[in-house]
């Protein structure tokens, strides 16, 4: 009888410790990864979710994050937003810890919203009303809204591309036109800039779209410098694109 009571006591203690550890871990996730956002910078938010594709996320992130190493410019604060603070799993299996939960957190002002492509941007993500409302709300005050690959689909579904020309992943152009027949769609270019919207074909060409925005903000010299830092040859005149500015 005493042995059974001892075993029960040990189990209760172990369970309590495990529960406390889980609660502490969850709290740590919520507190540990809030980035420091420096003043007098552009706040650049990357909208991520399960199934996000690595390249469309990391390519513009690399370009924008490197602006902090250039002198005499208004650099960029880069951070991620998701509908959770739990780890996001990219399509390729990379684990990413979001910086902010847009469903709960008080978010900083977002100057530039980046929407990388994700696995379900042609189906279930288009039915996510909370996601779409976040895009609409952010769009009202953002200076630029950009997408890569199929990220254009969620922007289109949110209704923010209704009055501009846009593009998306080349093999999904026909689907894009059928799903949103009212949109003006451009193909055979790497990216389109219309108004404050920059939509790109994605993949490795996400670098070019990000460098283009940097050239618009900082000039050709800074864009070339950022490109060299990532061993990219950059000459906007040689890049197939459409700018309606």
C-alpha positions, 0 to 999 in steps of 0.5 A: 500500500505504501509502495503504491502511494509512493509511486502515485506521489512520484507520478503526480510530481512528474506530471506537475513538473512536465505541465509547468515546463510546458507552460514555461516553454510556451511563455518563453516562445511568446517572449523570447523572439520579439525582435528589436525594431529600431527607429527611423527604419522601414518596418517590413513584415513577412507574412508566413504560414505552414507550407511557405516556400523557402525561397520566396521567403528567404530571398527578399528577407536576405536583401532587405535585412542587409540594408542595415549594413549600408550607411546613410539610408533609411534601413529596414527592420525585418520580421515575420508575422503568422497566425501563431507563435508556434513554429511554422514548417515551410514546404521544404521542412524548415522550422521558422519561429514567427516574431508576431501573431497577427491574430493576437499581438499588437503589431508595429506599423507595417510599412512594407508587407511581403507575401511569399508563396505558400503551399495552399495559396490556391485553395484553403488559404483563400478561405481564411477570412482572418488572413484576408482581413489582415491583408486588407487592414495592412494594405490601408496604411502600407507604403508597399505591398509585395508578393512572390509566386502564388502570394499574388493569389491571396492579395487578389482574393483580399481585393487589393489588386483590383485596380492594378496590373499584377503577375504570378508564377508562370505556370499558374498564370492561366489559373490566376486569370480564370480565378480572377477574370476581372484582374489585369494580368501580365505574363512574360515578365519577372515582376510588375510594379503598379501603384504600391504593389509589386508582384513577382514570379517568385523562385530565385527571381524573388531576389530581383523583385526585392532589389528593384524595390531597394533601387526605388527606395535607395537608388541604383548604387545601393541596389548594386551594393546589396546585390554584390553582397549576395553575389548577384549581378544587378542591372535593372535595364536587363531585367524583364519587368513592367513598371507602370510608375 
